[in-house]
Amino acid sequence: MKTLRFAIKQIVPLLFSYLFVGLAFGILIHEAGYSAIWACLAGTFIYAGSMQIVMVSLMTSGAPLEMVAVMTFFVNARHIFYGIGFVDKFRKMGWKYPYMVLTLTDEIYSVFCVIEYPEDVDEKKADFYIAFICHLLWIFSCTTGALLGQVLPFDMRGIEFSATAFFTVVCVNQWRQFASHIPAIVGFACAIVFYILLGANNFLIPALSVSLIVLVIMKDIINMQMGGIKYDN
């Protein structure tokens, strides 16, 4: 029980993030015409946070499945780098290893990077409890959001714009916080160029691919600029 209580204590700062984003996804997927069962399944098997919100917009716009898959890869590719640092640790957890890899979200990664285990706490069990409880919380919030969408007494049309607003805030925050503006400029330029060349239905994958290639080529310049990270109030 000590290990479980310790794990729950680590999760408390993550509650609002999981609840609010999950509820937003659930409401969105209900407005898109899908039942709470689909919200529950998405939370269980996709478990991709903000990407699930983007996925609803892609699905309702008739985007092909391969575009959804590629978009998901690009948005969540950062998790590959998260996982590299924990591979050896997770391997020691036996059958839990694949589950720990698949449930390593941004929030859980931040917890694992700073967590300090008391001597009377089982480290492996604590890590598993943190990942498992967060996953359950995400499934709960997604499903609850879809159920709430059925009974909310006001018109929810337009809530799908929350995905656009979310990524706009992320982009603005990145621009203000980091010394290098190259990633934002490259992404914006590629999106505009391929939108003009290929149209609204076909520009996304080429724009993301070229952005990735350009950023890999320019990584040394970006790293040099990022040496002076600034934080605006």
C-alpha positions in Angstrom: 0.0 0.0 0.0 2.9 2.4 0.6 4.0 2.0 -3.0 0.5 2.6 -4.3 0.1 5.7 -2.1 3.4 7.0 -3.2 2.4 6.5 -6.9 -0.9 8.3 -6.4 0.9 11.2 -4.7 3.1 11.6 -7.8 0.1 11.7 -10.1 -1.8 14.5 -8.3 -0.1 17.3 -10.3 -1.2 15.5 -13.6 -4.9 15.2 -12.8 -6.1 18.4 -14.4 -4.1 17.8 -17.6 -5.5 14.4 -18.1 -9.1 15.3 -17.1 -9.6 18.5 -19.1 -7.9 17.3 -22.3 -9.7 13.9 -22.1 -13.1 15.5 -21.5 -12.5 17.8 -24.4 -11.7 14.8 -26.6 -14.8 13.0 -25.4 -17.1 15.9 -26.2 -15.4 16.4 -29.6 -15.8 12.8 -30.6 -19.5 12.8 -29.5 -20.1 15.9 -31.6 -18.5 14.1 -34.5 -21.2 11.4 -34.2 -19.3 8.7 -32.4 -20.6 7.0 -29.2 -19.0 6.8 -25.8 -17.8 3.3 -26.6 -15.5 4.7 -29.3 -14.2 7.3 -26.9 -13.4 4.6 -24.4 -11.7 2.5 -27.1 -9.7 5.5 -28.3 -8.5 6.3 -24.8 -7.6 2.6 -24.3 -5.7 1.8 -27.5 -4.7 5.1 -29.1 -3.8 7.0 -25.9 -2.3 9.9 -27.7 -3.5 13.0 -25.8 -3.7 16.0 -28.1 -3.3 13.8 -31.2 -6.7 12.3 -30.4 -8.2 15.8 -30.7 -6.5 16.3 -34.0 -7.7 12.8 -35.1 -11.3 13.8 -34.7 -10.9 16.8 -37.0 -9.1 14.6 -39.6 -11.8 11.9 -39.4 -14.6 14.4 -39.8 -12.9 16.1 -42.8 -12.6 12.7 -44.6 -8.8 12.5 -44.4 -7.4 9.1 -45.6 -6.2 6.7 -43.0 -2.6 6.9 -44.1 -2.6 10.6 -43.5 -4.0 10.1 -40.0 -1.2 7.5 -39.4 1.6 9.8 -40.7 0.2 12.8 -38.7 0.1 10.7 -35.6 3.7 9.6 -36.1 5.0 13.2 -36.5 3.1 14.6 -33.6 4.1 11.7 -31.2 7.6 11.0 -32.6 9.1 12.8 -29.6 8.1 9.7 -27.5 10.7 7.7 -29.3 13.4 9.9 -27.7 11.6 9.8 -24.4 11.7 6.0 -24.4 15.4 5.7 -25.3 16.4 6.9 -21.8 14.2 4.4 -20.1 14.6 1.2 -22.2 17.1 -0.5 -19.8 14.9 0.4 -16.8 11.7 -0.9 -18.4 13.3 -4.1 -19.6 13.9 -5.1 -16.0 10.1 -5.0 -15.5 9.4 -8.2 -17.4 6.0 -8.5 -19.1 5.3 -4.9 -18.2 8.0 -3.7 -20.5 5.8 -3.2 -23.6 3.1 -1.5 -21.6 5.5 0.9 -20.0 6.9 1.9 -23.4 3.4 2.5 -24.9 2.1 4.5 -21.9 5.1 6.9 -21.6 3.3 10.2 -22.1 4.8 13.7 -21.8 3.5 14.0 -18.2 4.7 10.6 -17.1 8.1 11.2 -18.6 8.4 14.5 -16.6 7.5 12.6 -13.4 10.0 9.8 -14.1 12.8 12.3 -14.7 12.5 13.9 -11.3 11.0 11.2 -9.1 12.9 10.2 -5.9 12.0 6.8 -4.4 12.0 6.3 -0.6 13.8 3.2 0.6 10.5 1.4 1.6 9.0 1.9 -1.9 9.2 -0.7 -4.7 10.6 1.3 -7.6 9.3 -1.0 -10.3 5.8 -1.3 -8.8 5.6 2.5 -8.3 6.5 3.2 -12.0 3.9 0.7 -13.1 1.2 2.1 -10.8 1.9 5.6 -12.1 1.6 4.6 -15.8 -1.4 2.4 -15.2 -3.4 4.8 -13.1 -2.8 7.7 -15.5 -4.0 5.4 -18.3 -7.1 4.6 -16.4 -7.7 8.3 -15.7 -7.3 9.1 -19.4 -9.8 6.4 -20.4 -12.2 7.7 -17.7 -12.0 11.3 -18.9 -12.4 10.4 -22.6 -15.5 8.3 -21.9 -17.0 10.8 -19.4 -16.5 13.6 -22.0 -18.5 11.6 -24.6 -21.2 10.9 -22.0 -21.4 14.6 -21.0 -21.7 15.5 -24.6 -25.0 13.7 -24.7 -26.5 15.7 -21.8 -25.0 19.1 -22.0 -27.8 21.6 -22.4 -26.1 24.0 -24.8 -25.0 23.8 -28.5 -21.4 22.5 -28.7 -20.9 23.4 -32.4 -17.5 25.0 -33.0 -15.8 23.1 -30.2 -13.7 21.4 -32.8 -11.8 24.7 -33.1 -10.2 23.8 -29.7 -7.7 21.6 -31.6 -6.6 24.6 -33.7 -6.5 26.8 -30.6 -4.5 24.3 -28.7 -1.7 24.0 -31.3 -1.7 27.7 -31.9 -1.0 28.3 -28.2 1.8 25.7 -28.3 3.4 27.4 -31.3 3.1 30.9 -29.8 4.6 29.5 -26.5 7.5 27.9 -28.5 8.2 31.2 -30.3 8.3 33.2 -27.0 10.1 30.7 -24.9 13.0 29.5 -27.1 15.9 31.4 -28.6 15.6 29.7 -32.0 12.6 30.5 -34.2 13.8 28.2 -37.0 11.5 25.3 -36.3 8.4 27.5 -36.3 9.5 29.4 -39.4 10.3 26.2 -41.3 7.0 24.6 -40.4 5.0 27.7 -41.4 6.9 28.1 -44.7 6.5 24.4 -45.7 2.8 24.5 -44.9 2.2 27.6 -47.0 4.3 26.4 -50.0 2.8 22.9 -50.1 -0.7 24.3 -49.5 -0.3 26.5 -52.6 1.3 23.7 -54.7 -0.9 20.7 -53.6 -4.1 22.2 -52.1 -5.8 21.7 -48.8 -6.3 17.9 -49.1 -2.8 16.9 -50.0 -0.3 19.4 -48.4 0.0 18.0 -44.9 2.2 14.9 -45.3 4.7 16.6 -47.8 4.9 19.7 -45.6 5.6 17.6 -42.4 8.2 15.4 -44.3 10.1 18.4 -45.7 10.0 20.2 -42.4 11.6 17.2 -40.7 14.3 16.9 -43.3 15.1 20.6 -43.1 15.2 20.6 -39.3 17.5 17.6 -39.3 19.9 19.3 -41.7 19.8 22.5 -39.6 20.0 20.8 -36.2 23.5 22.1 -35.4 22.4 25.7 -36.1 19.3 25.3 -34.0 21.2 23.7 -31.1 23.7 26.6 -31.2 20.8 29.1 -31.0 19.1 27.1 -28.3 22.1 27.5 -26.1 20.6 30.8 -25.1 17.0 29.8 -24.1 15.0 32.8 -22.9 11.9 32.8 -20.8 9.4 35.7 -21.2 7.0 36.6 -18.4 
